[in-house]
Amino acid sequence: MYRDEIIAEVWRNRDAYVEEHHHSLEEIVTDLQRRQEKHRERLVDRRPNKKIQQTAKGRS
């Protein structure tokens, strides 16, 4: 059977991360939220911009 080393590495990293947080979803979510707040400049907001959306509707 073919073994993809990249996928295997992703799974190892995932397993290590989950183990680090004691397999607790609450701990994982808390850590992810902390990381998100720490690096706000790296976030991309893909929600539609209401101002643009309203302008486009007004032109129809």
N, CA, C and O atoms as a Tinker XYZ file with bonds, in Angstrom:
   240  protein
     1  N      0.843000   -1.184000    0.000000    73     2
     2  CA     0.000000    0.000000    0.000000    64     1     3
     3  C      0.882000    1.240000    0.000000    63     2     4     5
     4  O      1.918000    1.275000    0.664000    81     3
     5  N      0.468000    2.248000   -0.744000    73     3     6
     6  CA     1.192000    3.507000   -0.858000    64     5     7
     7  C      1.076000    4.283000    0.453000    63     6     8     9
     8  O     -0.008000    4.385000    1.027000    81     7
     9  N      2.195000    4.827000    0.922000    73     7    10
    10  CA     2.196000    5.624000    2.154000    64     9    11
    11  C      2.666000    7.029000    1.810000    63    10    12    13
    12  O      3.795000    7.227000    1.362000    81    11
    13  N      1.806000    7.978000    2.021000    73    11    14
    14  CA     2.121000    9.373000    1.740000    64    13    15
    15  C      2.772000    9.984000    2.977000    63    14    16    17
    16  O      2.129000   10.116000    4.019000    81    15
    17  N      4.031000   10.354000    2.864000    73    15    18
    18  CA     4.789000   10.872000    4.000000    64    17    19
    19  C      4.258000   12.219000    4.490000    63    18    20    21
    20  O      4.329000   12.516000    5.682000    81    19
    21  N      3.736000   13.023000    3.593000    73    19    22
    22  CA     3.196000   14.324000    3.992000    64    21    23
    23  C      1.951000   14.125000    4.859000    63    22    24    25
    24  O      1.808000   14.759000    5.905000    81    23
    25  N      1.058000   13.245000    4.420000    73    23    26
    26  CA    -0.148000   12.957000    5.203000    64    25    27
    27  C      0.235000   12.352000    6.547000    63    26    28    29
    28  O     -0.354000   12.699000    7.571000    81    27
    29  N      1.201000   11.464000    6.555000    73    27    30
    30  CA     1.646000   10.848000    7.806000    64    29    31
    31  C      2.189000   11.903000    8.766000    63    30    32    33
    32  O      1.951000   11.820000    9.971000    81    31
    33  N      2.910000   12.885000    8.252000    73    31    34
    34  CA     3.430000   13.954000    9.099000    64    33    35
    35  C      2.303000   14.826000    9.649000    63    34    36    37
    36  O      2.337000   15.224000   10.814000    81    35
    37  N      1.317000   15.120000    8.823000    73    35    38
    38  CA     0.163000   15.902000    9.282000    64    37    39
    39  C     -0.536000   15.156000   10.416000    63    38    40    41
    40  O     -0.901000   15.763000   11.423000    81    39
    41  N     -0.724000   13.856000   10.261000    73    39    42
    42  CA    -1.386000   13.064000   11.298000    64    41    43
    43  C     -0.556000   13.023000   12.585000    63    42    44    45
    44  O     -1.110000   13.096000   13.682000    81    43
    45  N      0.763000   12.905000   12.456000    73    43    46
    46  CA     1.631000   12.918000   13.647000    64    45    47
    47  C      1.512000   14.252000   14.369000    63    46    48    49
    48  O      1.413000   14.290000   15.595000    81    47
    49  N      1.522000   15.339000   13.618000    73    47    50
    50  CA     1.391000   16.664000   14.225000    64    49    51
    51  C      0.031000   16.828000   14.890000    63    50    52    53
    52  O     -0.068000   17.376000   15.988000    81    51
    53  N     -1.003000   16.359000   14.231000    73    51    54
    54  CA    -2.352000   16.437000   14.805000    64    53    55
    55  C     -2.426000   15.636000   16.107000    63    54    56    57
    56  O     -2.949000   16.121000   17.110000    81    55
    57  N     -1.908000   14.425000   16.086000    73    55    58
    58  CA    -1.931000   13.581000   17.280000    64    57    59
    59  C     -1.146000   14.205000   18.426000    63    58    60    61
    60  O     -1.572000   14.139000   19.578000    81    59
    61  N      0.000000   14.810000   18.117000    73    59    62
    62  CA     0.809000   15.463000   19.151000    64    61    63
    63  C      0.070000   16.662000   19.737000    63    62    64    65
    64  O      0.106000   16.882000   20.948000    81    63
    65  N     -0.592000   17.430000   18.895000    73    63    66
    66  CA    -1.341000   18.604000   19.356000    64    65    67
    67  C     -2.490000   18.184000   20.266000    63    66    68    69
    68  O     -2.701000   18.777000   21.324000    81    67
    69  N     -3.223000   17.170000   19.853000    73    67    70
    70  CA    -4.346000   16.681000   20.652000    64    69    71
    71  C     -3.844000   16.117000   21.983000    63    70    72    73
    72  O     -4.451000   16.357000   23.026000    81    71
    73  N     -2.768000   15.390000   21.949000    73    71    74
    74  CA    -2.187000   14.833000   23.177000    64    73    75
    75  C     -1.754000   15.956000   24.114000    63    74    76    77
    76  O     -1.950000   15.863000   25.326000    81    75
    77  N     -1.172000   17.008000   23.566000    73    75    78
    78  CA    -0.722000   18.159000   24.356000    64    77    79
    79  C     -1.877000   18.801000   25.120000    63    78    80    81
    80  O     -1.682000   19.387000   26.185000    81    79
    81  N     -3.077000   18.682000   24.563000    73    79    82
    82  CA    -4.260000   19.279000   25.175000    64    81    83
    83  C     -5.182000   18.229000   25.799000    63    82    84    85
    84  O     -6.379000   18.458000   25.975000    81    83
    85  N     -4.596000   17.073000   26.127000    73    83    86
    86  CA    -5.282000   16.014000   26.880000    64    85    87
    87  C     -6.572000   15.532000   26.217000    63    86    88    89
    88  O     -7.514000   15.130000   26.900000    81    87
    89  N     -6.609000   15.574000   24.899000    73    87    90
    90  CA    -7.780000   15.122000   24.129000    64    89    91
    91  C     -9.046000   15.867000   24.543000    63    90    92    93
    92  O    -10.149000   15.334000   24.427000    81    91
    93  N     -8.887000   17.085000   25.021000    73    91    94
    94  CA   -10.014000   17.886000   25.496000    64    93    95
    95  C    -10.367000   18.941000   24.442000    63    94    96    97
    96  O     -9.561000   19.817000   24.133000    81    95
    97  N    -11.569000   18.844000   23.904000    73    95    98
    98  CA   -12.010000   19.815000   22.902000    64    97    99
    99  C    -12.016000   21.218000   23.498000    63    98   100   101
   100  O    -11.661000   22.182000   22.819000    81    99
   101  N    -12.412000   21.337000   24.751000    73    99   102
   102  CA   -12.443000   22.646000   25.407000    64   101   103
   103  C    -11.039000   23.265000   25.454000    63   102   104   105
   104  O    -10.882000   24.456000   25.185000    81   103
   105  N    -10.029000   22.474000   25.791000    73   103   106
   106  CA    -8.651000   22.984000   25.830000    64   105   107
   107  C     -8.158000   23.364000   24.439000    63   106   108   109
   108  O     -7.462000   24.365000   24.272000    81   107
   109  N     -8.520000   22.566000   23.448000    73   107   110
   110  CA    -8.100000   22.839000   22.074000    64   109   111
   111  C     -8.720000   24.145000   21.585000    63   110   112   113
   112  O     -8.024000   24.981000   21.008000    81   111
   113  N    -10.008000   24.324000   21.806000    73   111   114
   114  CA   -10.694000   25.550000   21.371000    64   113   115
   115  C    -10.098000   26.764000   22.078000    63   114   116   117
   116  O     -9.866000   27.797000   21.450000    81   115
   117  N     -9.851000   26.643000   23.382000    73   115   118
   118  CA    -9.259000   27.743000   24.137000    64   117   119
   119  C     -7.891000   28.108000   23.573000    63   118   120   121
   120  O     -7.576000   29.290000   23.435000    81   119
   121  N     -7.082000   27.116000   23.248000    73   119   122
   122  CA    -5.756000   27.371000   22.682000    64   121   123
   123  C     -5.863000   28.045000   21.318000    63   122   124   125
   124  O     -5.122000   28.986000   21.033000    81   123
   125  N     -6.775000   27.574000   20.475000    73   123   126
   126  CA    -6.939000   28.169000   19.150000    64   125   127
   127  C     -7.427000   29.612000   19.251000    63   126   128   129
   128  O     -6.979000   30.470000   18.490000    81   127
   129  N     -8.334000   29.886000   20.176000    73   127   130
   130  CA    -8.804000   31.260000   20.365000    64   129   131
   131  C     -7.678000   32.156000   20.869000    63   130   132   133
   132  O     -7.570000   33.308000   20.448000    81   131
   133  N     -6.842000   31.642000   21.763000    73   131   134
   134  CA    -5.705000   32.403000   22.268000    64   133   135
   135  C     -4.742000   32.721000   21.126000    63   134   136   137
   136  O     -4.261000   33.849000   21.013000    81   135
   137  N     -4.463000   31.737000   20.290000    73   135   138
   138  CA    -3.563000   31.957000   19.145000    64   137   139
   139  C     -4.150000   32.982000   18.180000    63   138   140   141
   140  O     -3.427000   33.815000   17.634000    81   139
   141  N     -5.449000   32.915000   17.975000    73   139   142
   142  CA    -6.114000   33.848000   17.066000    64   141   143
   143  C     -5.986000   35.273000   17.584000    63   142   144   145
   144  O     -5.686000   36.182000   16.811000    81   143
   145  N     -6.203000   35.481000   18.858000    73   143   146
   146  CA    -6.087000   36.815000   19.439000    64   145   147
   147  C     -4.643000   37.320000   19.398000    63   146   148   149
   148  O     -4.396000   38.511000   19.212000    81   147
   149  N     -3.705000   36.408000   19.573000    73   147   150
   150  CA    -2.285000   36.777000   19.598000    64   149   151
   151  C     -1.804000   37.258000   18.224000    63   150   152   153
   152  O     -0.922000   38.112000   18.139000    81   151
   153  N     -2.376000   36.718000   17.164000    73   151   154
   154  CA    -1.910000   37.016000   15.805000    64   153   155
   155  C     -3.052000   37.565000   14.948000    63   154   156   157
   156  O     -3.335000   37.030000   13.876000    81   155
   157  N     -3.695000   38.610000   15.408000    73   155   158
   158  CA    -4.827000   39.186000   14.681000    64   157   159
   159  C     -4.443000   39.621000   13.260000    63   158   160   161
   160  O     -5.274000   39.565000   12.353000    81   159
   161  N     -3.200000   40.051000   13.061000    73   159   162
   162  CA    -2.759000   40.532000   11.752000    64   161   163
   163  C     -2.710000   39.413000   10.710000    63   162   164   165
   164  O     -2.648000   39.691000    9.513000    81   163
   165  N     -2.738000   38.173000   11.142000    73   163   166
   166  CA    -2.691000   37.042000   10.215000    64   165   167
   167  C     -4.079000   36.561000    9.793000    63   166   168   169
   168  O     -4.196000   35.685000    8.937000    81   167
   169  N     -5.116000   37.121000   10.380000    73   167   170
   170  CA    -6.467000   36.655000   10.100000    64   169   171
   171  C     -7.010000   37.312000    8.841000    63   170   172   173
   172  O     -6.715000   38.468000    8.541000    81   171
   173  N     -7.802000   36.552000    8.121000    73   171   174
   174  CA    -8.484000   37.069000    6.937000    64   173   175
   175  C     -9.973000   36.931000    7.191000    63   174   176   177
   176  O    -10.465000   35.837000    7.465000    81   175
   177  N    -10.681000   38.033000    7.101000    73   175   178
   178  CA   -12.122000   38.032000    7.313000    64   177   179
   179  C    -12.798000   37.866000    5.965000    63   178   180   181
   180  O    -12.767000   38.780000    5.141000    81   179
   181  N    -13.403000   36.724000    5.731000    73   179   182
   182  CA   -14.043000   36.435000    4.446000    64   181   183
   183  C    -15.544000   36.726000    4.450000    63   182   184   185
   184  O    -16.247000   36.437000    3.482000    81   183
   185  N    -16.024000   37.303000    5.559000    73   183   186
   186  CA   -17.445000   37.656000    5.588000    64   185   187
   187  C    -17.687000   38.788000    4.606000    63   186   188   189
   188  O    -16.832000   39.655000    4.427000    81   187
   189  N    -18.850000   38.781000    3.970000    73   187   190
   190  CA   -19.149000   39.848000    3.007000    64   189   191
   191  C    -19.200000   41.198000    3.710000    63   190   192   193
   192  O    -19.707000   41.319000    4.825000    81   191
   193  N    -18.673000   42.191000    3.048000    73   191   194
   194  CA   -18.679000   43.534000    3.586000    64   193   195
   195  C    -20.078000   44.109000    3.379000    63   194   196   197
   196  O    -20.531000   44.247000    2.243000    81   195
   197  N    -20.760000   44.442000    4.467000    73   195   198
   198  CA   -22.148000   44.909000    4.373000    64   197   199
   199  C    -22.255000   46.195000    3.568000    63   198   200   201
   200  O    -23.222000   46.380000    2.829000    81   199
   201  N    -21.277000   47.088000    3.698000    73   199   202
   202  CA   -21.314000   48.359000    2.983000    64   201   203
   203  C    -21.304000   48.114000    1.466000    63   202   204   205
   204  O    -22.080000   48.726000    0.732000    81   203
   205  N    -20.445000   47.240000    1.012000    73   203   206
   206  CA   -20.357000   46.904000   -0.419000    64   205   207
   207  C    -21.626000   46.199000   -0.861000    63   206   208   209
   208  O    -22.155000   46.475000   -1.937000    81   207
   209  N    -22.114000   45.286000   -0.027000    73   207   210
   210  CA   -23.312000   44.531000   -0.363000    64   209   211
   211  C    -24.516000   45.467000   -0.528000    63   210   212   213
   212  O    -25.300000   45.299000   -1.462000    81   211
   213  N    -24.670000   46.442000    0.360000    73   211   214
   214  CA   -25.777000   47.382000    0.287000    64   213   215
   215  C    -25.662000   48.257000   -0.948000    63   214   216   217
   216  O    -26.664000   48.543000   -1.602000    81   215
   217  N    -24.442000   48.687000   -1.274000    73   215   218
   218  CA   -24.229000   49.521000   -2.443000    64   217   219
   219  C    -24.606000   48.747000   -3.711000    63   218   220   221
   220  O    -25.259000   49.289000   -4.602000    81   219
   221  N    -24.195000   47.492000   -3.785000    73   219   222
   222  CA   -24.503000   46.684000   -4.964000    64   221   223
   223  C    -26.004000   46.482000   -5.101000    63   222   224   225
   224  O    -26.529000   46.497000   -6.215000    81   223
   225  N    -26.699000   46.295000   -3.990000    73   223   226
   226  CA   -28.154000   46.115000   -4.049000    64   225   227
   227  C    -28.841000   47.409000   -4.476000    63   226   228   229
   228  O    -29.835000   47.378000   -5.201000    81   227
   229  N    -28.312000   48.544000   -4.028000    73   227   230
   230  CA   -28.919000   49.830000   -4.351000    64   229   231
   231  C    -28.816000   50.169000   -5.834000    63   230   232   233
   232  O    -29.622000   50.944000   -6.348000    81   231
   233  N    -27.841000   49.601000   -6.518000    73   231   234
   234  CA   -27.629000   49.890000   -7.954000    64   233   235
   235  C    -28.557000   49.101000   -8.845000    63   234   236   237
   236  O    -28.727000   49.454000  -10.012000    81   235
   237  N    -29.159000   48.054000   -8.343000    73   235   238
   238  CA   -30.005000   47.176000   -9.172000    64   237   239
   239  C    -31.281000   47.840000   -9.579000    63   238   240
   240  O    -32.097000   47.236000  -10.275000    81   239
